[in-house]
Amino acid sequence: MGNGSMKNWVQRLLLPGIIAALLVSCNFLEERTSKPPAVTPLAGSTMTPAVPTKTANPPATAVLQAATATTEATEPALLPTVTFAFPPATTTSEPGPPPTPEGNATGPLPTATMSASAGDPLINFFRANVEETDPGNSITLEWSTTNAMTVTLWHLVPTGQFGDFWTVSESGSFDYPVGMRERNQTTFALSAIDEQGSNEMVTVAVTIRCPDEWFFSNPPDICPATAALYSAAAEQQFERGTMIWIAGEDRIYVLFGDGQQYAWQAYSDEWSQGEPENDPNLAPPSGLYQPVRGFGQVWREQPEVMDRLGWAVSEENAYDAAIQRTSFAKYNETYIGALDGALWRLMAERSDWLKINPRANS
C-alpha cells in the first residue's frame, strides 16, 4: 500500500472518533457555562431561614441555603412557630425588662404590659397616723383596697402571732386604744382576699415610748415591763444558796447555789400569822439555823429545797427592796435589790442567777 493510500486509510479510521470526542467536549462546556436556574420563592414564603436566628437580616447565602424553592413543590412550607414566655404580671405600673423568648426569634420582640389581673386583691395603702405613741393613747389606722371581697384587720401579739381581729370595709379607718401595759411596739396587719381566694397582706408597726425607768443604774437596753415595785423584803443566806421574800408580791425566791438544773425557783408565800414558825423536830448543827415562817414553810414542804439549800448560815434580815422585769415578748429577766445594796439578776427560764454591782461602770 502506497503512502497516499495509507494516509487516507488512517484518516477514515480516526475521523469518526475525533468528531465524537468533539461533540462530547462541546456538551461538557455547555453544562459548565450555563447559568443555574433562577430561585423562585414559594407562594407565601418570605425567604427567611428555616431555623430562626437572632440576626434580623441574615446573609443572602444563608437565605439561599435555607430556602426550598423547587418547581416540584405544590404547597408553601410552614414557617416555624415561636412561643414567647412572659414573666408573671405584677401590680407595678412600670413595665419590666423586655421578655426573653423561648427559642430564637427574628424581628422586634412584642411589648409586655405589666398589670394586675382583674380579680387580684390589691392593698393600695395601709398606714397609721403616728410613728410613736404612749400607752393609753389611741392609734388611727387607715387603709384602701381594690378587688377585695373580704378585708380583715389584725392586731399581732408581742410574740408575732395573730391576736384580735376585725372584719372591716374595703376602705376605711379604725381607732385602736393602746393598752397601759403594752411596751416597745404594737403591730397590725391588713389582709385582703378576692373571690378566687387570692390574698395580700401588709403590716404596720408603731413604736410605744417607754413610760418607766429602771430603779438601778446601767440597766438592760429595753423598757421595763412596769414601774419598779418597792416593797418590804427579807433575805437569808444558806449553805448553798439564798432565799428572798418580796412582801408586795407574796412571793419567795429561792436561789440555788448547788449547780443543778433550775438555778432558781419562785414560790407563793402561803404562811399566815398564827401558824407554826418552825419544826421543833428539826435540830440544826451548831452555828447553823432552821428557817422560820414563810421561808421555813417553803424550805420544809417544797420538794428538794431543803436538800439543795442546806441549813441557813444566818438568820433572816428585813430590808426594803425593789423589783423589776424586762419587757421582752418572752424569756424575761427579773432584777431584785439585794440586802447589801447589790443587785440580784435572775435570768430567763430559771436558767441562772448573778449577784452584781449595779453601780459598776457608772
C-alpha positions in Angstrom: 0.0 0.0 0.0 1.4 3.4 -1.0 1.9 6.3 1.4 -1.1 8.1 0.0 -3.4 5.1 0.3 -2.1 4.6 3.9 -2.8 8.2 4.8 -6.4 8.0 3.5 -7.0 4.8 5.4 -5.8 6.3 8.7 -8.0 9.4 8.3 -11.1 7.3 7.6 -10.3 5.3 10.7 -9.7 8.2 13.1 -12.1 10.8 11.9 -15.3 9.4 13.5 -13.6 9.1 16.9 -12.4 12.7 16.7 -15.8 14.0 15.8 -17.4 12.1 18.7 -14.8 13.5 21.1 -15.5 17.0 19.9 -19.2 16.6 20.4 -18.8 15.3 24.0 -16.4 18.2 24.8 -19.0 20.7 23.4 -21.7 19.3 25.6 -19.5 19.4 28.7 -18.6 23.0 28.1 -22.2 23.8 27.6 -23.0 22.3 31.0 -20.2 24.2 32.8 -21.0 27.6 31.3 -24.8 27.6 31.5 -26.4 29.8 34.2 -28.2 28.0 37.1 -32.0 28.2 37.1 -33.4 31.2 38.9 -34.6 30.6 42.5 -38.2 31.5 42.7 -39.7 31.8 46.3 -42.7 29.6 47.0 -46.1 31.3 47.5 -46.3 32.7 51.0 -42.5 32.3 51.6 -40.5 35.4 52.8 -37.2 33.7 52.0 -36.3 33.6 55.7 -34.1 30.8 57.1 -35.8 27.6 58.0 -34.3 27.9 61.6 -34.8 31.4 63.1 -31.7 33.2 64.3 -31.1 36.3 66.3 -29.9 38.1 63.2 -32.6 40.4 61.9 -31.2 40.4 58.3 -29.4 37.1 57.7 -26.8 36.9 54.9 -28.0 36.2 51.4 -26.1 32.9 51.3 -27.9 31.6 54.4 -31.2 32.6 52.8 -30.5 30.7 49.6 -29.3 27.6 51.5 -32.4 27.5 53.7 -35.0 28.3 51.1 -36.6 25.3 49.4 -37.6 26.8 46.1 -38.2 23.9 43.7 -40.5 23.6 40.9 -41.8 20.2 42.2 -43.3 21.8 45.4 -47.0 22.5 45.3 -47.7 23.7 48.9 -45.8 26.5 50.7 -43.5 25.5 53.5 -44.9 26.3 57.0 -42.8 28.9 58.9 -41.8 27.8 62.4 -44.0 29.0 65.3 -42.2 31.0 68.0 -43.6 31.0 71.5 -42.8 33.9 73.8 -42.7 33.4 77.6 -43.6 36.4 79.7 -42.9 36.9 83.4 -46.0 36.9 85.7 -48.0 40.0 85.9 -47.2 42.4 88.8 -49.0 45.2 90.4 -46.4 47.8 89.3 -47.3 50.3 86.7 -43.8 50.4 85.1 -43.0 47.7 82.5 -40.2 45.4 83.3 -37.3 44.5 81.0 -38.1 43.0 77.6 -39.2 39.4 77.8 -36.9 36.7 76.7 -38.4 34.4 74.0 -38.1 30.7 74.2 -36.0 29.8 71.1 -34.6 32.5 68.9 -37.0 34.8 67.1 -36.2 37.3 64.3 -37.6 40.8 64.3 -38.6 43.0 67.2 -39.9 41.4 70.4 -43.5 42.2 71.5 -44.1 44.6 74.3 -45.5 43.2 77.6 -47.8 45.3 79.6 -47.5 44.6 83.3 -50.7 45.0 85.3 -52.6 43.1 88.0 -55.3 40.6 86.9 -58.8 41.9 87.3 -59.6 39.7 90.3 -56.3 40.0 92.3 -56.7 41.8 95.6 -54.7 45.0 95.9 -53.9 47.0 99.1 -53.5 50.5 97.9 -52.2 51.7 101.3 -52.3 50.7 105.0 -50.9 53.3 107.4 -51.1 54.6 111.0 -51.5 58.3 111.9 -48.4 58.3 114.2 -45.0 56.6 114.2 -44.7 56.7 118.0 -47.2 56.9 120.9 -47.6 56.4 124.6 -49.5 53.7 126.5 -53.1 54.7 126.9 -53.3 56.7 123.7 -55.2 55.8 120.5 -53.8 54.9 117.1 -55.8 55.6 114.0 -55.3 53.1 111.2 -56.4 53.9 107.6 -56.5 51.7 104.5 -57.7 51.4 100.9 -58.1 48.2 98.9 -59.3 47.1 95.4 -61.0 43.9 94.2 -61.2 42.7 97.8 -64.2 40.5 98.8 -63.0 40.2 102.5 -60.8 42.7 104.4 -59.6 41.8 107.9 -57.7 44.0 110.3 -55.4 42.1 112.8 -53.6 43.0 116.0 -50.5 40.9 116.5 -49.4 39.8 120.0 -45.8 40.7 121.0 -44.6 37.2 120.0 -45.8 37.8 116.4 -48.9 35.6 116.4 -52.3 36.9 115.2 -54.4 38.2 118.1 -57.6 40.2 118.0 -59.2 40.8 114.6 -61.9 42.8 113.0 -63.7 42.3 109.6 -63.7 45.8 108.0 -64.9 47.5 104.8 -62.9 47.7 101.6 -61.6 51.2 102.6 -61.9 52.9 106.0 -60.3 53.8 109.3 -60.1 52.2 112.8 -59.1 53.6 116.2 -57.1 51.3 118.4 -56.6 52.1 122.1 -53.0 51.2 123.2 -53.1 49.2 126.4 -51.4 50.6 129.5 -49.2 47.5 129.8 -48.1 47.4 126.1 -44.5 48.1 125.6 -41.8 48.6 122.9 -44.1 48.5 119.8 -47.6 47.4 118.7 -48.1 45.8 115.3 -51.1 45.5 112.9 -51.8 43.5 109.7 -54.3 44.1 107.0 -55.3 41.2 104.7 -57.4 41.4 101.6 -58.9 38.3 99.9 -60.7 38.3 96.4 -63.4 35.9 95.1 -60.8 33.4 93.8 -59.1 33.2 97.3 -56.0 35.2 96.3 -54.6 37.0 99.4 -52.5 40.0 100.0 -51.3 41.2 103.5 -49.4 44.3 104.7 -48.2 45.1 108.3 -47.7 48.4 110.1 -45.8 48.8 113.4 -46.0 51.8 115.8 -43.3 52.4 118.5 -44.5 52.7 122.1 -42.5 55.2 124.1 -41.2 53.7 127.4 -43.2 55.2 130.3 -40.9 53.9 133.1 -37.3 53.9 134.3 -35.2 51.2 135.8 -34.6 51.5 139.6 -30.8 50.9 139.2 -28.0 52.2 137.0 -26.6 50.5 133.9 -29.9 48.8 133.1 -30.6 46.5 130.2 -31.3 48.1 126.8 -35.1 47.6 126.8 -38.0 49.2 128.5 -39.0 47.6 131.9 -42.3 45.8 131.9 -43.7 48.0 134.7 -42.5 50.7 137.1 -40.4 49.3 139.9 -42.2 47.7 142.8 -40.8 49.0 146.1 -41.7 46.6 148.9 -40.8 45.3 152.3 -38.5 42.3 151.9 -36.3 39.8 153.7 -33.2 37.9 152.8 -31.5 34.8 154.3 -28.3 33.1 153.3 -27.9 29.3 153.3 -25.1 26.8 152.9 -25.8 26.5 149.2 -28.0 29.5 148.2 -30.2 32.3 149.2 -33.9 33.0 149.9 -35.6 36.3 149.2 -39.1 37.4 150.3 -40.9 40.2 148.5 -44.0 41.2 150.5 -45.6 43.2 147.7 -45.8 40.0 145.6 -46.4 37.5 148.4 -43.6 35.5 146.8 -40.4 33.8 147.9 -37.5 33.5 145.5 -35.1 30.6 146.1 -31.6 30.9 144.5 -29.8 27.6 144.4 -26.1 27.5 144.5 -25.5 23.8 144.1 -25.1 23.9 140.3 -28.0 21.6 139.5 -30.7 22.2 136.9 -33.1 25.1 137.5 -30.9 27.7 139.2 -33.8 29.4 140.9 -37.5 29.0 141.6 -40.3 31.2 142.8 -43.0 30.1 145.3 -46.1 31.7 146.7 -45.8 32.8 150.4 -48.6 30.8 152.0 -47.6 31.1 155.6 -50.1 33.0 157.8 -49.7 34.6 161.2 -50.6 32.0 164.0 -49.2 29.0 162.1 -46.1 27.2 163.5 -43.0 29.2 162.7 -40.7 26.2 162.6 -40.5 22.4 163.1 -39.2 21.6 166.6 -38.2 18.1 165.5 -35.5 19.6 163.3 -32.3 20.5 165.1 -29.7 22.3 163.1 -26.0 21.7 163.6 -24.1 24.1 165.8 -23.7 27.5 164.2 -26.5 26.9 161.6 -30.2 27.9 161.6 -33.5 26.4 160.7 -35.5 29.0 158.6 -38.8 30.2 160.0 -42.3 31.4 159.0 -42.6 31.6 155.1 -39.0 30.7 154.5 -39.3 27.7 156.8 -42.5 26.5 155.2 -41.1 26.6 151.7 -37.8 25.0 152.9 -39.6 22.1 154.6 -42.5 21.5 152.2 -41.3 22.2 148.7 -39.6 19.2 147.0 -35.7 19.3 147.0 -35.5 22.8 148.5 -34.1 21.6 151.9 -31.7 19.2 150.3 -30.4 21.7 147.7 -30.1 24.7 150.0 -28.9 23.0 153.2 -29.2 24.9 156.6 -29.3 28.6 156.9 -25.9 30.2 157.8 -27.6 33.3 159.4 -31.0 34.5 160.5 -33.2 36.3 158.0 -32.8 40.0 157.7 -35.6 42.5 156.8 -34.9 45.4 154.4 -36.7 47.5 151.7 -36.2 46.1 148.2 -37.2 47.0 144.6 -38.1 44.5 141.9 -38.5 45.0 138.1 -38.6 42.8 135.0 -37.7 43.2 131.3 -40.5 43.5 128.7 -39.4 41.1 126.0 -42.2 39.1 124.3 -40.8 36.1 126.2 -37.7 35.0 128.1 -37.6 37.9 130.6 -35.2 38.6 133.4 -36.0 39.7 136.9 -34.0 42.2 138.9 -34.2 42.4 142.7 -32.4 44.8 145.0 -30.1 42.9 147.5 -29.8 43.4 151.2 -26.2 44.7 150.8 -27.1 47.2 148.1 -26.0 44.9 145.2 -28.4 43.5 142.6 -29.8 40.1 142.1 -30.2 39.2 138.4 -32.5 36.2 137.8 -32.1 35.1 134.2 -34.8 33.8 131.9 -36.4 30.4 132.3 -34.8 29.9 135.8 -31.6 29.2 133.9 -29.1 31.1 136.1 -28.6 34.0 138.5 -25.9 36.5 139.3 -25.2 39.0 142.1 -23.9 42.1 140.5 -22.9 45.7 141.5 -25.3 48.0 139.5 -23.0 50.9 140.1 -20.1 49.3 138.3 -19.0 51.2 135.1 -21.3 54.1 136.1 
